[in-house]
Amino acid sequence: AVVSTQSTGGYQKKKYVCKLLFIFLLGNDVDFGHMEAVDLLASNKYTEKQIGYLFISVMMHHSNDLYKLVIQAIKNDLSSKDPVHICLALTCIANIGTPEIAEEIGDEIPK
């Protein structure tokens, strides 16, 4: 069965991204699914956002074309009123901590 991304809900995306992460952790190459993980970052549901950030932390490289979208999602979560979203964003920053992230987000981290 072919799964369309337009009809795939957040739960299904979360499930598929988890499976891709598991496949990667088993030692296989996974060079797709990054956009779906970035889509999960825009969710308001904790579990979907958490899986998106976990996938990004483990698999995203700073040379990836989607890196700017990830940085924007982190900025959005840092400016959120929800402390859980702020915590997830800070955890992701700590996990991938690159100079690019420090330059882009350094001033926006809550004190």
Accessible surface in RSA format (square Angstrom, percent):
REM  Atomic radii and reference values for relative SASA: ProtOr
REM  Chains: A
REM  Algorithm: Lee & Richards
REM  Probe-radius: 1.40
REM  Slices: 20
REM RES _ NUM      All-atoms   Total-Side   Main-Chain    Non-polar    All polar
REM                ABS   REL    ABS   REL    ABS   REL    ABS   REL    ABS   REL
RES ALA A   1   149.44 137.4  62.94  97.1  86.50 196.8  78.62 110.7  70.82 187.6
RES VAL A   2   152.18 100.1 119.57 108.3  32.60  78.6 123.49 107.3  28.69  77.8
RES VAL A   3    84.46  55.6  58.72  53.2  25.74  62.0  61.79  53.7  22.67  61.5
RES SER A   4    53.82  45.5  43.95  58.7   9.87  22.7  40.37  86.0  13.45  18.8
RES THR A   5    83.21  59.2  73.72  74.7   9.49  22.6  47.44  63.7  35.77  54.1
RES GLN A   6   174.38  97.5 137.21 100.3  37.16  88.5  52.74 112.3 121.64  92.3
RES SER A   7    93.67  79.1  58.36  77.9  35.30  81.3  52.61 112.0  41.05  57.5
RES THR A   8    18.96  13.5   5.29   5.4  13.67  32.6   8.27  11.1  10.70  16.2
RES GLY A   9    39.22  48.4   0.00   N/A  39.22  48.4  36.37  99.8   2.85   6.4
RES GLY A  10    27.88  34.4   0.00   N/A  27.88  34.4  12.59  34.6  15.29  34.2
RES TYR A  11   131.67  61.5 128.46  73.1   3.21   8.4  89.12  67.0  42.55  52.5
RES GLN A  12    60.86  34.0  60.86  44.5   0.00   0.0  25.06  53.4  35.80  27.2
RES LYS A  13    33.28  16.2  32.57  20.0   0.72   1.7   8.15   7.3  25.13  26.8
RES LYS A  14    38.75  18.9  38.75  23.8   0.00   0.0  12.76  11.5  25.99  27.7
RES LYS A  15    69.11  33.7  65.11  40.0   3.99   9.5  31.45  28.3  37.66  40.1
RES TYR A  16    81.47  38.0  80.28  45.7   1.19   3.1  59.80  44.9  21.67  26.7
RES VAL A  17     0.80   0.5   0.80   0.7   0.00   0.0   0.80   0.7   0.00   0.0
RES CYS A  18    48.31  36.5  43.22  48.2   5.09  12.0  20.63  52.3  27.68  29.8
RES LYS A  19   112.60  54.9 109.69  67.3   2.91   6.9  72.00  64.8  40.60  43.3
RES LEU A  20    21.00  11.7  21.00  15.0   0.00   0.0  21.00  14.7   0.00   0.0
RES LEU A  21    11.01   6.1  11.01   7.9   0.00   0.0  11.01   7.7   0.00   0.0
RES PHE A  22   124.03  62.1 122.17  75.7   1.86   4.9 123.46  74.9   0.57   1.6
RES ILE A  23    70.20  39.9  70.20  52.3   0.00   0.0  70.20  50.6   0.00   0.0
RES PHE A  24    73.58  36.8  68.06  42.2   5.52  14.4  68.06  41.3   5.52  15.8
RES LEU A  25   118.56  66.0  86.73  62.0  31.83  80.0  89.63  62.9  28.93  77.9
RES LEU A  26   115.50  64.3  81.97  58.6  33.53  84.3  85.49  60.0  30.01  80.8
RES GLY A  27    67.29  83.0   0.00   N/A  67.29  83.0  35.16  96.5  32.13  72.0
RES ASN A  28    77.37  53.4  71.62  69.2   5.75  13.8  15.91  38.3  61.46  59.4
RES ASP A  29   140.35  98.3 114.06 113.5  26.29  62.2  33.42  78.7 106.93 106.6
RES VAL A  30    13.66   9.0   1.67   1.5  11.99  28.9   1.77   1.5  11.89  32.2
RES ASP A  31   126.48  88.6 101.31 100.8  25.16  59.5  38.16  89.8  88.32  88.1
RES PHE A  32   124.46  62.3 118.91  73.7   5.55  14.5 124.46  75.5   0.00   0.0
RES GLY A  33    10.60  13.1   0.00   N/A  10.60  13.1   3.61   9.9   6.99  15.7
RES HIS A  34    26.10  14.3  23.96  16.7   2.14   5.5  13.35  13.8  12.75  14.8
RES MET A  35    83.59  43.3  81.94  54.2   1.65   3.9  76.66  65.2   6.93   9.2
RES GLU A  36    48.83  28.0  48.83  36.9   0.00   0.0  21.06  40.7  27.77  22.7
RES ALA A  37     0.00   0.0   0.00   0.0   0.00   0.0   0.00   0.0   0.00   0.0
RES VAL A  38    12.39   8.2   9.60   8.7   2.79   6.7   9.60   8.3   2.79   7.6
RES ASP A  39    52.13  36.5  39.52  39.3  12.61  29.8  13.69  32.2  38.43  38.3
RES LEU A  40     3.26   1.8   2.51   1.8   0.75   1.9   3.26   2.3   0.00   0.0
RES LEU A  41     2.28   1.3   0.09   0.1   2.19   5.5   0.09   0.1   2.19   5.9
RES ALA A  42    85.61  78.7  54.63  84.3  30.98  70.5  63.92  90.0  21.69  57.5
RES SER A  43    21.84  18.5  10.05  13.4  11.79  27.2  17.92  38.2   3.92   5.5
RES ASN A  44   129.92  89.6 108.54 104.9  21.38  51.5  29.35  70.6 100.58  97.2
RES LYS A  45   133.95  65.3 129.26  79.3   4.68  11.1  82.58  74.3  51.37  54.7
RES TYR A  46   101.55  47.4  94.65  53.9   6.90  17.9  67.43  50.7  34.12  42.1
RES THR A  47    63.61  45.2  63.00  63.9   0.61   1.5  52.82  70.9  10.79  16.3
RES GLU A  48    11.31   6.5  11.31   8.6   0.00   0.0   0.69   1.3  10.62   8.7
RES LYS A  49     5.40   2.6   5.40   3.3   0.00   0.0   0.00   0.0   5.40   5.8
RES GLN A  50    69.50  38.9  68.24  49.9   1.25   3.0   9.89  21.0  59.61  45.2
RES ILE A  51    24.41  13.9  24.41  18.2   0.00   0.0  24.41  17.6   0.00   0.0
RES GLY A  52     0.00   0.0   0.00   N/A   0.00   0.0   0.00   0.0   0.00   0.0
RES TYR A  53     7.27   3.4   7.15   4.1   0.12   0.3   7.27   5.5   0.00   0.0
RES LEU A  54    81.04  45.1  76.77  54.9   4.27  10.7  80.65  56.6   0.40   1.1
RES PHE A  55     0.00   0.0   0.00   0.0   0.00   0.0   0.00   0.0   0.00   0.0
RES ILE A  56     0.00   0.0   0.00   0.0   0.00   0.0   0.00   0.0   0.00   0.0
RES SER A  57    23.47  19.8   5.87   7.8  17.60  40.6   4.30   9.2  19.17  26.9
RES VAL A  58    60.40  39.7  35.73  32.3  24.67  59.4  40.56  35.2  19.84  53.8
RES MET A  59     8.19   4.2   3.48   2.3   4.72  11.2   5.31   4.5   2.88   3.8
RES MET A  60    15.32   7.9   0.33   0.2  14.99  35.7   0.52   0.4  14.80  19.6
RES HIS A  61   126.29  69.0 123.12  85.6   3.17   8.1  81.73  84.2  44.56  51.9
RES HIS A  62   106.07  58.0  89.64  62.3  16.43  42.0  55.00  56.7  51.07  59.4
RES SER A  63    94.16  79.6  64.03  85.5  30.13  69.4  48.44 103.2  45.71  64.0
RES ASN A  64    43.82  30.2  28.87  27.9  14.95  36.0  12.17  29.3  31.65  30.6
RES ASP A  65   138.68  97.1 111.08 110.6  27.60  65.3  38.80  91.3  99.88  99.6
RES LEU A  66    33.88  18.9  33.88  24.2   0.00   0.0  33.88  23.8   0.00   0.0
RES TYR A  67    14.83   6.9  14.83   8.4   0.00   0.0  14.70  11.0   0.13   0.2
RES LYS A  68   140.52  68.6 135.43  83.1   5.09  12.1 102.17  92.0  38.35  40.9
RES LEU A  69    83.10  46.3  79.88  57.1   3.22   8.1  80.09  56.2   3.01   8.1
RES VAL A  70     0.00   0.0   0.00   0.0   0.00   0.0   0.00   0.0   0.00   0.0
RES ILE A  71     5.92   3.4   5.92   4.4   0.00   0.0   5.92   4.3   0.00   0.0
RES GLN A  72    88.83  49.7  88.38  64.6   0.44   1.1  36.51  77.7  52.32  39.7
RES ALA A  73    14.80  13.6  10.58  16.3   4.22   9.6  13.69  19.3   1.11   2.9
RES ILE A  74     0.00   0.0   0.00   0.0   0.00   0.0   0.00   0.0   0.00   0.0
RES LYS A  75    46.32  22.6  44.88  27.5   1.44   3.4  11.29  10.2  35.03  37.3
RES ASN A  76    83.87  57.8  75.57  73.0   8.30  20.0  22.91  55.1  60.97  58.9
RES ASP A  77     7.56   5.3   7.56   7.5   0.00   0.0   0.00   0.0   7.56   7.5
RES LEU A  78    10.05   5.6   0.91   0.7   9.14  23.0   1.06   0.7   8.98  24.2
RES SER A  79    88.51  74.8  56.51  75.4  32.00  73.7  49.04 104.4  39.47  55.3
RES SER A  80    32.18  27.2  15.05  20.1  17.13  39.5  17.64  37.6  14.54  20.4
RES LYS A  81   197.77  96.5 170.93 104.9  26.84  63.9 122.19 110.0  75.58  80.5
RES ASP A  82    55.86  39.1  50.07  49.8   5.79  13.7  21.33  50.2  34.52  34.4
RES PRO A  83    96.90  70.6  92.13  84.0   4.77  17.3  93.05  76.8   3.84  23.9
RES VAL A  84    65.35  43.0  62.90  56.9   2.45   5.9  65.32  56.8   0.03   0.1
RES HIS A  85    16.82   9.2  16.82  11.7   0.00   0.0   9.40   9.7   7.43   8.6
RES ILE A  86    35.29  20.1  35.29  26.3   0.00   0.0  35.29  25.4   0.00   0.0
RES CYS A  87    74.11  56.1  71.89  80.2   2.22   5.2  18.00  45.6  56.12  60.5
RES LEU A  88    17.87  10.0  17.27  12.4   0.60   1.5  17.33  12.2   0.53   1.4
RES ALA A  89     0.00   0.0   0.00   0.0   0.00   0.0   0.00   0.0   0.00   0.0
RES LEU A  90    62.99  35.1  58.34  41.7   4.65  11.7  58.52  41.1   4.47  12.0
RES THR A  91    69.45  49.4  64.29  65.2   5.16  12.3  52.29  70.2  17.15  25.9
RES CYS A  92     1.21   0.9   0.00   0.0   1.21   2.8   0.83   2.1   0.38   0.4
RES ILE A  93    22.40  12.7  21.92  16.3   0.48   1.2  21.92  15.8   0.48   1.3
RES ALA A  94    84.20  77.4  47.68  73.6  36.52  83.1  58.61  82.5  25.59  67.8
RES ASN A  95    92.93  64.1  58.72  56.7  34.20  82.4  12.64  30.4  80.29  77.6
RES ILE A  96    24.80  14.1  10.74   8.0  14.05  33.9  17.37  12.5   7.43  20.2
RES GLY A  97    55.54  68.5   0.00   N/A  55.54  68.5  22.38  61.4  33.16  74.3
RES THR A  98    27.49  19.6  23.11  23.4   4.38  10.4  25.72  34.6   1.77   2.7
RES PRO A  99    98.08  71.5  90.54  82.5   7.53  27.4  97.27  80.3   0.80   5.0
RES GLU A 100    70.07  40.2  68.81  52.1   1.26   3.0  38.65  74.8  31.42  25.7
RES ILE A 101     1.75   1.0   1.75   1.3   0.00   0.0   1.75   1.3   0.00   0.0
RES ALA A 102    66.41  61.1  49.95  77.1  16.46  37.4  58.32  82.1   8.09  21.4
RES GLU A 103   147.86  84.9 112.61  85.2  35.25  83.9  48.08  93.0  99.78  81.5
RES GLU A 104    66.68  38.3  51.05  38.6  15.63  37.2   9.61  18.6  57.07  46.6
RES ILE A 105     0.35   0.2   0.35   0.3   0.00   0.0   0.35   0.2   0.00   0.0
RES GLY A 106    32.39  39.9   0.00   N/A  32.39  39.9  20.55  56.4  11.84  26.5
RES ASP A 107   141.22  98.9 114.89 114.3  26.33  62.3  35.22  82.9 105.99 105.7
RES GLU A 108    77.23  44.3  59.20  44.8  18.03  42.9  34.57  66.9  42.66  34.8
RES ILE A 109    58.21  33.1  54.87  40.9   3.34   8.1  54.87  39.5   3.34   9.1
RES PRO A 110    65.28  47.6  39.87  36.3  25.41  92.4  50.24  41.5  15.04  93.5
RES LYS A 111   221.30 108.0 142.28  87.3  79.02 188.1 153.82 138.5  67.48  71.9
END  Absolute sums over single chains surface
CHAIN  1 A     6826.7       5467.9       1358.8       4061.2       2765.5
END  Absolute sums over all chains
TOTAL          6826.7       5467.9       1358.8       4061.2       2765.5
